[in-house]
Amino acid sequence: MQSFLEQLPALIGVLLGAIGAYSVTALTERKRWKRQLATRWDERRVMAYMEYAHAIKKTISICLKLASQRDMGVELKFLAPEYSDSDLAAAEEDRTVSWEAVLLFGSDEAIAAGRKWHESVFRLELIAGGQEADLPLNLAIEATSRARGEFYRVVKREIGMRETGAPGTYDWQLNNFLGKLSGPSPTESLPTREAKPELGRPSGDA
C-alpha cells in the first residue's frame, strides 16, 4: 500500500500527460478537418459560380440570336445555330438548376449580385420573345453587361483574387462592339433591318 501511494504522483502525472497529449491531438485533428472541409466548400462554391455563369451566358447567347433572327438588331452570324423558343426555355431551366447551387453555397453578396444579373437577363428574354420591355435591346445589353461585371467583382473579392481596377476590365466586349456599330450615342437603338450589317465574330471576350 505504501509503495502504491509513493507511486501515485507519478501515475497521476502520466495520466495527465496522456490526457493532455490526447487533447492536443484531438484539437489538431479537428482544426485540420475543419480546414479540409472549408477547402472543399470553397472549391464547391467556386464551381457553383462557374456553372451558373456558364448557364446564364448560354441563355444570353440564345436571347441575342433569337432577337437577331426576329430582326430586332444587327445580324449576329457568329451566334449559331438557329434557335427556337424551346431552346431558350431549356437554357432558362438549366440556369435555374445552376442557381440553386449558388443559393446553397454562395455568399449573400454573390447571391444578390447573381440575382441582379439574371434579372437583367429576364429583360433580354422578353425582348427575344417579342414582348415589351422597359429598355430597348441595346440598353438591355448594357444593363446585362454591368450586372455581369458586378457579379464577377463580388466573386473575385470573395475568393481572394486581386482586382486590377483597370477601366473596362469586366465590360462585355460584344456590347462595346455593337455600341460602335449603332452610333456614338449610347441611347440610340440598334440598327433597323434596312441598315443591318452582316458581321463576323468580334475580337475579345463576348
Backbone torsions as a table, in degrees:
resi	resn	phi	psi	omega
1	MET	NA	-44.3	179.3
2	GLN	-60.9	-39.8	-179.7
3	SER	-63.7	-39.9	-179.5
4	PHE	-65.2	-42.2	179.5
5	LEU	-64.1	-35.3	178.4
6	GLU	-67.2	-33.3	-178.3
7	GLN	-86.6	-10.9	-175.2
8	LEU	-58.6	-46.2	178.6
9	PRO	-57.8	-39.7	179.2
10	ALA	-66.1	-40.4	179.4
11	LEU	-64.8	-41.2	178.6
12	ILE	-63.3	-40.3	178.2
13	GLY	-61.8	-42.5	178.1
14	VAL	-63.7	-42.5	-179.5
15	LEU	-63.6	-45.6	178.8
16	LEU	-63.5	-38.1	177.9
17	GLY	-63.5	-41.5	179.5
18	ALA	-65.3	-42.5	178.9
19	ILE	-63.2	-42.5	179.5
20	GLY	-63.3	-44.0	179.9
21	ALA	-63.5	-40.8	178.9
22	TYR	-64.5	-41.7	-178.9
23	SER	-64.1	-43.5	178.9
24	VAL	-63.5	-43.9	179.8
25	THR	-63.3	-44.1	-179.8
26	ALA	-63.5	-41.7	179.7
27	LEU	-65.4	-41.2	178.6
28	THR	-63.4	-44.4	179.7
29	GLU	-65.0	-37.4	179.8
30	ARG	-66.2	-42.5	177.7
31	LYS	-63.8	-41.8	179.0
32	ARG	-63.3	-41.1	178.7
33	TRP	-63.3	-41.3	178.9
34	LYS	-64.7	-39.7	177.9
35	ARG	-63.6	-43.3	178.9
36	GLN	-64.2	-40.4	179.4
37	LEU	-65.7	-42.8	178.8
38	ALA	-62.3	-39.2	178.6
39	THR	-63.7	-42.5	178.9
40	ARG	-63.2	-42.5	179.9
41	TRP	-67.3	-37.3	177.1
42	ASP	-62.1	-43.5	178.6
43	GLU	-63.6	-41.1	180.0
44	ARG	-68.5	-35.5	178.6
45	ARG	-64.0	-46.2	179.1
46	VAL	-62.2	-41.2	178.2
47	MET	-63.0	-38.8	178.1
48	ALA	-63.2	-42.3	177.5
49	TYR	-62.1	-42.9	-178.7
50	MET	-65.6	-44.1	-179.2
51	GLU	-66.2	-37.6	178.0
52	TYR	-65.7	-45.1	179.5
53	ALA	-61.1	-40.4	178.7
54	HIS	-64.1	-43.9	-177.8
55	ALA	-65.7	-43.1	-177.6
56	ILE	-72.2	-31.4	176.6
57	LYS	-66.2	-37.1	176.6
58	LYS	-63.5	-41.7	177.6
59	THR	-60.3	-42.7	179.4
60	ILE	-62.1	-45.3	-179.4
61	SER	-59.7	-42.0	179.2
62	ILE	-66.7	-40.5	178.1
63	CYS	-58.3	-47.0	-178.2
64	LEU	-66.9	-38.4	178.8
65	LYS	-66.2	-41.7	177.6
66	LEU	-62.8	-40.9	177.8
67	ALA	-62.9	-38.7	177.8
68	SER	-66.1	-43.0	179.5
69	GLN	-62.4	-28.3	-178.3
70	ARG	-99.2	18.3	174.0
71	ASP	58.7	42.0	178.8
72	MET	-100.8	-1.3	-178.7
73	GLY	-167.0	-162.4	179.2
74	VAL	-68.4	157.6	-178.9
75	GLU	-82.2	121.1	-175.4
76	LEU	-109.2	83.4	-175.7
77	LYS	-67.8	-24.3	-177.6
78	PHE	-75.7	-12.6	176.1
79	LEU	-91.9	81.7	-176.1
80	ALA	-114.7	158.7	1.9
81	PRO	-86.7	-166.0	174.4
82	GLU	-67.1	141.3	-179.3
83	TYR	-118.1	164.9	176.6
84	SER	-127.4	173.2	178.0
85	ASP	-61.6	-31.1	179.3
86	SER	-67.9	-33.1	175.8
87	ASP	-64.8	-40.1	178.4
88	LEU	-65.8	-40.4	178.9
89	ALA	-63.0	-40.2	179.1
90	ALA	-66.6	-40.9	178.7
91	ALA	-64.8	-39.4	178.3
92	GLU	-64.9	-36.6	176.9
93	GLU	-64.4	-43.0	177.5
94	ASP	-62.3	-37.3	179.7
95	ARG	-64.2	-42.5	-179.3
96	THR	-65.5	-34.5	178.1
97	VAL	-66.2	-46.8	179.5
98	SER	-66.1	-28.8	179.2
99	TRP	-65.7	-32.8	179.3
100	GLU	-61.1	-36.1	178.0
101	ALA	-67.1	-36.4	176.8
102	VAL	-64.8	-41.9	177.8
103	LEU	-62.7	-34.6	-176.9
104	LEU	-77.6	-44.2	-172.3
105	PHE	-105.0	-18.8	-171.4
106	GLY	-78.8	159.3	174.3
107	SER	-76.1	164.8	178.9
108	ASP	-60.5	-39.3	-178.7
109	GLU	-67.0	-41.1	179.3
110	ALA	-68.2	-37.1	178.2
111	ILE	-64.1	-43.8	179.4
112	ALA	-63.3	-43.6	179.5
113	ALA	-67.3	-39.7	178.2
114	GLY	-65.0	-38.0	178.4
115	ARG	-65.1	-40.8	177.7
116	LYS	-63.6	-35.5	179.3
117	TRP	-64.6	-49.6	-176.9
118	HIS	-75.8	-20.2	172.0
119	GLU	-66.6	-35.9	176.4
120	SER	-68.6	-30.8	178.2
121	VAL	-72.8	-29.4	175.9
122	PHE	-56.4	-37.0	178.9
123	ARG	-63.8	-41.6	177.1
124	LEU	-63.4	-36.4	178.7
125	GLU	-64.6	-40.0	176.7
126	LEU	-61.1	-46.5	-179.0
127	ILE	-63.7	-44.8	-179.6
128	ALA	-62.1	-31.0	179.3
129	GLY	-85.6	4.7	178.8
130	GLY	79.6	16.8	-179.9
131	GLN	-99.3	162.9	-179.3
132	GLU	-74.5	142.6	176.2
133	ALA	-133.6	167.5	-176.8
134	ASP	-81.0	-5.7	177.7
135	LEU	-136.3	149.6	171.4
136	PRO	-69.8	170.2	-173.0
137	LEU	-58.7	-45.5	-175.6
138	ASN	-65.1	-38.8	178.0
139	LEU	-73.4	-30.5	175.3
140	ALA	-65.4	-37.9	176.8
141	ILE	-65.9	-40.7	177.7
142	GLU	-61.2	-43.5	179.6
143	ALA	-63.2	-39.4	178.2
144	THR	-65.9	-38.7	178.0
145	SER	-62.2	-44.0	179.3
146	ARG	-63.9	-41.7	-179.1
147	ALA	-66.3	-38.7	176.9
148	ARG	-62.5	-45.4	-180.0
149	GLY	-59.0	-41.5	179.9
150	GLU	-66.0	-38.4	177.7
151	PHE	-60.7	-46.5	-179.4
152	TYR	-66.7	-36.3	177.8
153	ARG	-62.7	-45.0	-179.9
154	VAL	-62.6	-45.9	-177.9
155	VAL	-64.2	-43.1	-179.1
156	LYS	-65.2	-38.9	175.8
157	ARG	-63.1	-40.5	-176.4
158	GLU	-64.8	-39.6	-177.0
159	ILE	-91.4	5.6	172.8
160	GLY	84.8	17.9	177.2
161	MET	-84.9	140.7	-178.1
162	ARG	-77.8	135.7	175.5
163	GLU	-95.8	134.0	-179.0
164	THR	-75.9	-29.2	-178.0
165	GLY	76.7	7.9	-179.9
166	ALA	-67.1	136.0	179.4
167	PRO	-58.8	137.0	176.5
168	GLY	79.2	6.7	-177.0
169	THR	-56.8	-42.0	-174.8
170	TYR	-104.3	8.4	179.5
171	ASP	-64.2	143.4	177.4
172	TRP	-79.2	112.9	-173.1
173	GLN	-65.9	-30.0	175.0
174	LEU	-63.3	-39.2	178.0
175	ASN	-62.5	-43.6	177.8
176	ASN	-63.2	-39.4	-179.4
177	PHE	-64.6	-45.7	179.7
178	LEU	-68.2	-33.4	178.8
179	GLY	-63.1	-37.6	178.5
180	LYS	-66.1	-36.3	-179.1
181	LEU	-73.1	-30.7	-174.4
182	SER	-85.1	-2.4	175.7
183	GLY	114.5	174.5	-174.9
184	PRO	-73.0	-23.8	-176.2
185	SER	-86.9	126.1	-179.6
186	PRO	-71.4	-10.1	-177.8
187	THR	-96.8	-2.1	179.7
188	GLU	-74.2	149.8	175.5
189	SER	-75.8	162.8	176.5
190	LEU	-67.0	160.2	-175.5
191	PRO	-57.4	147.5	178.0
192	THR	-79.1	176.1	-177.0
193	ARG	-60.4	-38.6	-176.7
194	GLU	-65.2	-31.1	-177.1
195	ALA	-105.1	18.6	-168.7
196	LYS	-80.2	117.7	177.5
197	PRO	-83.5	160.5	173.2
198	GLU	-101.6	132.6	-170.0
199	LEU	-118.7	152.6	167.0
200	GLY	-96.6	-171.9	-178.4
201	ARG	-72.1	129.0	176.4
202	PRO	-73.7	155.7	177.6
203	SER	-79.6	157.6	177.0
204	GLY	91.5	179.7	-178.2
205	ASP	-72.7	132.8	176.6
206	ALA	-95.0	NA	NA
